[in-house]
Amino acid sequence: MKPLYKRIMLKLSGEGLSGGEKTLVSTQVLENLSNQIKQLVEKELEICLVIGGGNIFRGGKEYATWMDRTVADQVGMMATVMNGLFLQEALKNKGIDVKVVSSINVPQVCEPYVYAKAKEHLAQKKVVIFTGGTGNSRFSTDTGAVLRAVEMECDVVLKATQVDGVYEMDPIKHPEAKRYDEISFDEVLKKELKVLDMTAAALAGENNLPILVFSQEKENALVDVVYGKGKFTVIKKER
């Protein structure tokens, strides 16, 4: 079988890197992810990645009571750079050619995001990890992932979460919640589903970029979803 896509954007949560352990990053999670990414690279899939920073620091409203919101978001952006470096090293240990780029300027650590240069890396079959979000406060890493996916002309965004798709309510708190196999961006926006940032949903819808939401917990979950197997929800533009 061949992968269903040529170029993907994989969106990982920072919390997902910890794997439920009392640590910033789980070596077991990194090992599992890098093994799967290696399988896909060997199938000539072109891979972009965006990682959140919530395992280290989450910028946003919860810090607004004592911390300037813009500064909190900037700290969160730097946390994504740290996670990108963790994943870079795990991939390099598997012999994968990988490049971390950042929307915020940290030249001693990784190269700045430049559109043409990032496209060149992908053309050279490098895995590209996009960090620093959009480089602006008040935009989530979901929005950053969709933005970079549009710019890099990805076929799909694969959003790895702790649940196996999109639900009408949090299924952990509400086990009776309805699960969707497929849903439109318009419905996500209308129902204000919390599966992804509303700006990201609108941007993906405008650019007809499908998003697949799946659980990363299973050992081969990423590979499965790339081949259209396993449980996931497809969010796409209504026809």
C-alpha positions as CSV (number, residue, x, y, z in Angstrom):
1,M,0.0,0.0,0.0
2,K,1.0,3.6,-0.6
3,P,0.3,6.5,1.7
4,L,-2.8,8.5,0.8
5,Y,-0.9,11.7,0.8
6,K,2.3,13.1,-0.6
7,R,3.0,15.9,1.9
8,I,1.4,16.1,5.4
9,M,1.4,18.5,8.3
10,L,1.5,16.7,11.6
11,K,0.3,18.8,14.5
12,L,1.4,17.4,17.9
13,S,0.4,18.8,21.3
14,G,3.0,19.6,23.8
15,E,1.1,17.6,26.5
16,G,1.1,14.6,24.2
17,L,4.9,14.5,24.3
18,S,4.9,13.9,28.1
19,G,2.8,10.7,27.5
20,G,1.0,11.2,30.9
21,E,4.3,10.9,32.7
22,K,5.6,13.4,35.3
23,T,8.2,14.7,33.0
24,L,8.4,17.3,30.2
25,V,9.1,14.9,27.5
26,S,8.7,11.1,27.5
27,T,11.5,9.2,25.8
28,Q,9.0,6.4,25.0
29,V,6.7,8.9,23.2
30,L,9.6,10.3,21.2
31,E,10.8,6.8,20.3
32,N,7.4,5.8,19.1
33,L,6.9,9.0,17.1
34,S,10.3,8.9,15.5
35,N,9.9,5.2,14.5
36,Q,6.6,6.0,12.8
37,I,8.0,9.1,11.1
38,K,10.9,7.0,9.9
39,Q,8.5,4.4,8.3
40,L,6.7,7.2,6.5
41,V,9.9,8.9,5.3
42,E,11.1,5.6,3.9
43,K,7.8,5.6,1.9
44,E,8.9,9.0,0.5
45,L,6.2,10.9,2.4
46,E,7.1,14.6,2.9
47,I,6.6,15.6,6.5
48,C,6.0,19.0,8.2
49,L,5.5,19.2,11.9
50,V,4.2,21.7,14.4
51,I,4.4,21.0,18.2
52,G,2.6,22.9,20.9
53,G,4.4,23.9,24.1
54,G,1.8,23.1,26.8
55,N,4.0,20.5,28.5
56,I,6.5,23.4,29.3
57,F,4.4,26.6,29.4
58,R,1.1,27.5,27.9
59,G,0.6,31.1,27.0
60,G,-2.9,32.6,27.0
61,K,-5.7,33.8,29.2
62,E,-4.8,31.7,32.3
63,Y,-1.8,33.9,32.9
64,A,-3.5,37.2,32.1
65,T,-4.2,37.9,35.8
66,W,-0.6,38.5,36.6
67,M,1.4,38.4,33.4
68,D,1.2,40.5,30.2
69,R,-0.6,38.3,27.6
70,T,1.9,39.1,24.9
71,V,4.8,38.1,27.1
72,A,3.0,34.9,28.1
73,D,2.5,34.0,24.5
74,Q,6.1,34.7,23.7
75,V,7.2,32.3,26.5
76,G,4.8,29.7,25.0
77,M,6.4,30.2,21.6
78,M,9.9,29.5,23.1
79,A,8.5,26.4,24.6
80,T,7.6,25.1,21.2
81,V,11.2,25.7,20.1
82,M,12.4,23.5,23.0
83,N,10.0,20.7,22.0
84,G,11.1,21.0,18.4
85,L,14.7,20.5,19.4
86,F,13.7,17.4,21.5
87,L,12.0,15.9,18.5
88,Q,14.8,16.9,16.2
89,E,17.3,14.9,18.2
90,A,15.0,11.8,18.4
91,L,14.7,11.9,14.6
92,K,18.4,12.4,14.0
93,N,19.1,9.3,16.2
94,K,17.0,7.4,13.6
95,G,19.1,8.7,10.7
96,I,16.4,11.1,9.5
97,D,17.4,14.4,7.9
98,V,15.5,17.0,9.8
99,K,15.5,20.8,10.2
100,V,14.0,23.0,12.9
101,V,12.9,26.4,11.8
102,S,11.4,29.1,14.0
103,S,9.0,32.1,13.5
104,I,10.8,33.8,16.4
105,N,14.5,34.7,16.0
106,V,16.8,32.4,17.9
107,P,19.6,32.0,15.4
108,Q,22.0,30.3,17.8
109,V,19.5,27.5,18.2
110,C,17.8,27.0,14.8
111,E,17.3,28.9,11.6
112,P,14.6,31.5,11.1
113,Y,11.5,30.5,9.1
114,V,11.9,31.7,5.5
115,Y,9.2,30.5,3.2
116,A,11.5,29.7,0.2
117,K,14.1,28.0,2.4
118,A,11.5,25.8,4.1
119,K,10.2,24.7,0.7
120,E,13.7,23.9,-0.4
121,H,14.2,21.7,2.7
122,L,11.1,19.8,1.8
123,A,12.2,19.4,-1.8
124,Q,15.4,17.9,-0.4
125,K,13.3,15.4,1.5
126,K,14.0,16.8,4.9
127,V,11.5,16.6,7.7
128,V,10.8,20.2,8.7
129,I,9.7,21.1,12.2
130,F,8.1,24.5,12.4
131,T,8.3,26.2,15.8
132,G,7.5,29.5,17.3
133,G,3.8,29.4,16.2
134,T,3.0,32.2,13.8
135,G,5.5,34.5,15.5
136,N,2.7,36.6,16.9
137,S,0.8,36.6,20.2
138,R,-2.8,35.5,20.4
139,F,-2.5,32.9,17.7
140,S,-2.5,29.2,18.7
141,T,-0.2,26.5,17.4
142,D,-3.3,25.1,15.7
143,T,-3.4,28.3,13.6
144,G,0.3,28.1,13.1
145,A,0.0,24.5,11.8
146,V,-2.7,25.4,9.4
147,L,-0.9,28.5,8.2
148,R,2.3,26.6,7.5
149,A,0.4,23.7,5.9
150,V,-1.2,26.1,3.5
151,E,2.1,27.8,2.7
152,M,3.9,24.5,2.2
153,E,1.1,23.1,0.1
154,C,0.4,20.2,2.3
155,D,-2.4,17.7,1.4
156,V,-3.8,17.4,4.9
157,V,-3.3,18.4,8.5
158,L,-3.1,15.4,10.9
159,K,-3.9,16.6,14.4
160,A,-2.8,14.2,17.1
161,T,-4.9,14.5,20.3
162,Q,-5.7,12.4,23.4
163,V,-9.0,11.2,21.9
164,D,-9.9,9.4,18.7
165,G,-11.7,12.1,16.9
166,V,-14.1,15.0,17.3
167,Y,-16.9,14.9,19.8
168,E,-19.8,17.2,20.6
169,M,-18.4,17.5,24.2
170,D,-15.3,16.4,26.0
171,P,-15.7,12.6,26.0
172,I,-13.5,12.3,29.1
173,K,-16.0,14.4,31.1
174,H,-19.0,13.3,29.1
175,P,-18.8,9.6,28.1
176,E,-22.2,9.8,26.4
177,A,-20.9,12.5,24.0
178,K,-21.6,12.0,20.3
179,R,-18.6,11.3,18.1
180,Y,-18.3,12.4,14.5
181,D,-16.7,10.4,11.7
182,E,-16.9,13.4,9.5
183,I,-17.8,17.0,10.0
184,S,-17.6,20.3,8.1
185,F,-15.6,23.3,9.1
186,D,-18.9,25.3,9.2
187,E,-20.3,22.9,11.7
188,V,-17.2,23.1,13.9
189,L,-17.5,26.9,13.9
190,K,-21.2,27.0,14.4
191,K,-21.2,24.5,17.3
192,E,-18.0,26.0,18.7
193,L,-16.4,22.6,19.1
194,K,-13.1,22.8,21.0
195,V,-11.2,20.4,18.9
196,L,-9.1,23.2,17.4
197,D,-8.8,27.0,17.5
198,M,-11.6,28.8,15.6
199,T,-9.1,30.8,13.6
200,A,-7.4,27.6,12.5
201,A,-10.8,26.1,11.4
202,A,-11.7,29.1,9.4
203,L,-8.3,29.3,7.7
204,A,-8.4,25.6,6.8
205,G,-11.9,25.9,5.5
206,E,-11.1,28.9,3.3
207,N,-8.2,27.0,1.8
208,N,-10.0,23.6,1.4
209,L,-7.4,21.9,3.6
210,P,-8.8,18.8,5.4
211,I,-7.9,18.1,9.0
212,L,-7.9,14.6,10.4
213,V,-8.2,14.3,14.2
214,F,-6.9,11.1,15.8
215,S,-5.5,9.7,19.0
216,Q,-1.7,9.4,19.1
217,E,-1.8,6.9,22.0
218,K,-1.7,3.7,20.0
219,E,1.7,2.5,18.9
220,N,1.2,2.8,15.2
221,A,-1.6,5.5,15.2
222,L,0.2,8.0,12.9
223,V,1.1,5.4,10.2
224,D,-2.4,4.0,10.3
225,V,-4.1,7.4,9.7
226,V,-1.7,8.1,6.8
227,Y,-3.0,4.9,5.2
228,G,-6.6,5.7,6.1
229,K,-6.8,3.0,8.8
230,G,-7.9,3.2,12.4
231,K,-10.4,5.7,14.1
232,F,-10.3,9.4,13.2
233,T,-12.6,12.3,12.3
234,V,-12.3,14.1,9.0
235,I,-13.0,17.8,9.1
236,K,-13.5,19.2,5.6
237,K,-15.2,21.8,3.6
238,E,-18.8,21.2,2.9
239,R,-19.5,20.5,-0.8
